[in-house]
Amino acid sequence: MKAACDAQPNLQGTMFRVIADSQRTQIIDDFIVKIVEDITDTSYFSQWKAKWDRAKELGTKGIIIEFFTEL
């Protein structure tokens, strides 16, 4: 849980662009996926996870995408 707190920016608000080193990035990724899985319907989660994985793939190539549009 300390890692989750340490990874949070010091700003207040509900949405952030997450920028972190690779270790924290994986921790944050796992938290985000688990939260979405826990709070959404199974059919929606499958669609969301496919988009999430595609966005991660493009991100590793340096391609910036708008997550809420079709990939």
C-alpha positions in Angstrom: 0.0 0.0 0.0 2.9 2.4 0.6 3.9 2.0 -3.0 0.4 3.2 -4.0 0.7 6.3 -1.8 4.2 7.0 -2.9 3.2 6.9 -6.6 0.4 9.5 -6.1 1.1 13.1 -7.3 0.9 15.9 -4.7 -1.9 17.6 -6.6 -5.6 17.2 -5.8 -8.1 16.0 -8.4 -9.5 12.8 -9.8 -7.5 12.2 -13.0 -3.7 12.3 -13.6 -1.4 11.4 -16.4 0.8 8.7 -14.8 4.5 9.2 -15.2 6.8 6.9 -13.2 9.8 4.6 -13.4 9.3 1.1 -14.6 8.8 -0.5 -11.2 6.2 2.0 -10.1 4.6 1.9 -13.6 3.9 -1.8 -13.2 2.5 -1.4 -9.7 0.3 1.5 -10.9 -0.8 -0.5 -13.9 -1.8 -3.5 -11.7 -3.8 -1.2 -9.4 -5.6 0.5 -12.3 -6.5 -2.8 -13.9 -7.7 -4.3 -10.6 -9.8 -1.3 -9.8 -11.5 -1.3 -13.2 -12.1 -5.0 -13.1 -13.6 -4.7 -9.6 -16.0 -1.9 -10.4 -17.2 -2.8 -14.0 -19.3 -5.4 -15.7 -17.3 -8.4 -17.0 -18.3 -7.7 -20.7 -17.2 -4.0 -20.4 -13.9 -5.0 -18.6 -12.9 -7.2 -21.5 -13.4 -4.4 -24.0 -11.6 -1.9 -21.7 -8.7 -4.3 -21.0 -8.1 -4.8 -24.8 -8.0 -1.0 -25.2 -5.7 -0.6 -22.2 -3.3 -3.2 -23.5 -3.2 -1.6 -27.0 -2.6 1.8 -25.4 0.3 0.4 -23.4 1.7 -1.2 -26.6 1.5 2.1 -28.5 2.9 4.0 -25.5 6.1 1.8 -25.4 6.6 2.9 -29.0 6.3 6.6 -28.1 2.9 7.0 -29.7 0.6 9.2 -27.7 -3.1 8.2 -28.1 -6.4 9.4 -26.7 -7.5 6.4 -24.7 -11.2 7.2 -25.0 -11.2 6.9 -28.8 -11.1 3.8 -30.9 -7.7 2.2 -31.1 
